């Protein structure tokens, strides 16, 4: 990307989009186009078409999405599928119609099969059944990356897809029921510490293995790939390291300074037993993450403390 290129970041107020904005500014890109939801509803096809026809962005980072944890996914299956399918198809299609030079589509590691061989390679996509608790969201994301692939094959576009592992960091969602595991734990242990609670109860049995990537590392990879990668196959974004949810809860509790008991409600779902990405492709391209989990959790907790409005939503 040229430093003076017109770059549209869809979803710039979210955790990923805001991190991409920070990274672009850090690297000297200044002609960045953004729109809030009230200014541009990405589910409105005609509005998206008008926006692209008027603004003519040369590069697009598609970070907008309807996201949430297990509870949110299970309670709004239709909404998660419809909203994500519509917004990503509208943006990708309008980018193609208006001659966008390159687009980066952001997916999620939940697109891979529930029982995929570990660590999960990019080519394990669609080889077996998905995890039921986030199937609707995964199907929408798979459709988006496949549409990019099909446009490349049919029309010669240069649209790429990145599949990040579990993300966390500045601008995360700390909602008590609709957030992902790490921000949910930060809020729960913070409130337990503040109230003097003797124990904190977590979902499942703590055995699932998870990998976590600090969102600013993802943003760095996204800009790196825009400048260094073209291809139909997606690129995994992660650290290649994993830990159990039990270990994660202990790390969060330690970071926050909570010294009460940690209990487990085994009547609640664990989710996928293990989700570790094979990141050898990104590594071979010359990229590596920089923020280790212990430092990242500390930074995420600082973000939680410094953003009371976000902590309440």
Secondary structure, 3 states (H helix, E strand, C coil): CCCCCCEEEECCCCHHHHHHHHHHHHCCCCCEECCCCCCCCCCCHHHHHHHHHHHCCCEEEECCCCCCCHHHHHHCHHHHHHHHHHHHHHHHHHHHHCCCCEEEEECCHHHCCCCCCCCECHHHCCCCCCCHHHHHHHHHHHHHHHHHHHHHHHHCCCEEEEEECEEECCCCCCCCCCCCHHHHHHHHHHHHHHHCCCEEEEECCCCCEECEEEHHHHHHHHHHHHHHCCCCCCEEECCCCCEEHHHHHHHHHHHHCCCCEEEEECCCCCCCCEECECCHHHHHHCCCCCCCHHHHHHHHHHHHHHCHHHHHC
